Amino acid sequence: MTEMMLKAEDLHARYGAVEVLRGLDFEVPDGNVVVILGANGAGKTTTLRALCNMCTTTGTVTMEGDDISRAKTADIVRRGVAHVPQGRGTFPELSVMDNLKIGAYTRKDNEVNADVDRWFEIFPRLEERRGQLAGSLSGGEQQMLAVARALMCRPRLLLLDEPSLGLAPLIIEDLFERFAQLNKETGLTMLLVEQNANLALDMADYGYVIESGEIALHGPAEQLKNDPAVQEAYLGA
Amino acid sequence: MNWNFEILPDFIFNGLRDGAVYAAAALALVLIFKATTLINFATGELAMLGAFFVYVLNIEQGLWLWLSIAIAMLISAGIGAAVERALVRPFDPADHLPVVLITLGLFLIINAVAGDIWNYQVRRVNDPFGQFPSWVPNGSELKTSSEGTIACLTNSEGQLAEVAPGTSGAEMCEMVGRTFFEVIGARLHYRTIGTWIALALALIALAIILGKTKAGLAFRAVSSNTESARLVGVNTGRTLGFGWALASVFGTLSAALVAPALGGVNPNMMLTILIYALAGAALGGLDSLGGAVIGGLAVGLVKSVLVSWFGVVVLGQAYFSILQLAMAFLLILIVLLFRPAGLFGTRRIERV
C-alpha cells in the first residue's frame, strides 16, 4: 500500500449557516496527482480551503498520519502544503521578486535565492518581469507566478484550485505540461481542482467527482474518463 | 486686495512644517488602513499619549529629550500592538463597523483618561530643535496682561526676560538669540528644518523596514492580499499588530514634533491635527504611503498659503482663519467626489 500524503475522513465545512461540504472521504497517495471534479458550487474550492483550515470544518484530516484538522494555516504551510488559490492569489502590489520571496516566508535556510533562480529557469517570462508589479502581468504569467510562489516553500503537497480558469487554451496546455513534468521529476504530490476535466484526467492518477458537497463518484483517472456519466457531465461527449 | 508677496515664503515654510506633522499623522492612518481598510479614529489620541510620555520622561523624569522621544515611540508601539491584539483582532475583519466604533470609543477613553491624569491645561515641553546651539532659547511663552501682550523669553539657561509691549520681533531675537535662518527674506526656523529632517529620517527608516525586512515584506503581503498571505504561512494577526505598532510610532512622532509649536502638550492637542491628517490621507489615497506624505504636506500648504495668506492677508478677511478646519473637510469632500481613490491610491479592479 502506498503511503498516504493526505487523508480526509468525514470532512464537513460551512460558511456561517451554509453547509458546503457534507462528509467527504478521500485520500491523496504520496507522489500521485489526484483531481477533484465538479460543477460550479459543488464545493471544490471549499475542499481545498478546508484542508488548510481556512473555513469552519469538522472531521479529520491527516497528513502523513498526523492529524492536522485543528492546526493553524501557517503550521499546515510549514508542514509542506502549498495552496495556489482560485484566481491566482498573487500579491498585485508586490513585485514578481517579492512575490517569490514571500512564498519562502516559512523557510529559514539560505537557499531561497537559488530556488528563485531555479524557478526563473523554468518560467523565464517571470525573470524578464522580476521587477514588475505582479498586478501588471497577464493572466497566464500571473498563474505561473502563483505556482512558482507556491513552490518557493518547497512543498511536498501542492493544492491547485482551477489553475486553467480564464486562460487561453494554449497557455493551459503549457501549464499542465509543466505540472506533469514537476510531478514526474520531483515526485511532488498534487491535489488539483478543475472544471477542465479532459486535461486534468489526462494528468491525474485518481479522481473524485463531487456534487453538492458529497462524493458522487471516484476511481482511477482512466476509468473516470471512460465513465459515461462523467463524459456527459464534464467531458462534453 | 493686498498681494503681500514679501511674506509669502514665511507662509510656505510654515505650511510645509505643519504639513510634515500632518504627513506623519497621515502615515499612521494609512499604515493601518492599508492592512485592514479601517480608519483608526484613535490615531490622534494614541499619538497624544505618546507626546505625554515624552513630557513625563523628559520634563518630569529629566531624561535627555531625544532618548525620551525614542522610549515614548517604543511604548507607543507596544500600546498600538496591544490595542490591535485586544480590541481589533477578536472581531471579524470583514465587518468594519464594530471596529470603527471601537476606535471611536478608544478615542474618547484615552482623551478622558489623559484629561484625568494630566488635566486639560497646556504643559510646556522642550523643543527638540530649539536647544542647539546653546545660545538659542528653548521656548517662549506669551502672557496677556492689561497692558497688552508681553512676551517672556527663556534662554537656554532658563532665565526669563520680560519684554515690554511694542518691542519688535527682531529686538526680541537679539535678546535671546536667533531661532531661524533668513532665506529669501523669510524666516526658516530651526524647528521647521528639524521637523523636515525628522520626517525624512523616519521615512527612510520606514522604507528600510518595509522594503528590506521579512516583517516588512509580510506586512506588504498582508496589505496586498490577506488570504494569500495566510496561505504562504504568514501569521496575519501578528503582522497586523506590527502595522499598528509602526503606525503608533508615526503618530507619536507627529505629536512630539508638533507639541512645542502648540506651546506644549494637552489631551486635546491632536484633535484638529487628526482632521488635517485625514484630509491629507484622503488626498493622497488612503492606501498609499507616499500619497500620505504628499497629501499631508499639501494640506499644510493649502491651509497656510490659501487660507492664511490668501484669505487673511490678501483678501483681508480675518474670518478665513476660522475656516481652516472647514477647508480640510472641503478638501476631503472634493477628493472623494472626483477621485475616490485619492491622487495616488489604488483603484481596485476585481478580476473574476
Interface residues (C-beta under 8 A of the other chain):
Chain A: C52 M54 T73 A74 V77 R78 A82 H83 P85 G87 G89 T90 F91 P92 E93 L94 D98 K101 I102 G103 Y105 T106 G139 R149 A150 C153 G166
Chain B: K214 L217 A218 R220 A221 S223 S224 N225 E227 S228 A229 R230 L231 V232 G233 V234 N235 T346 R351 V352
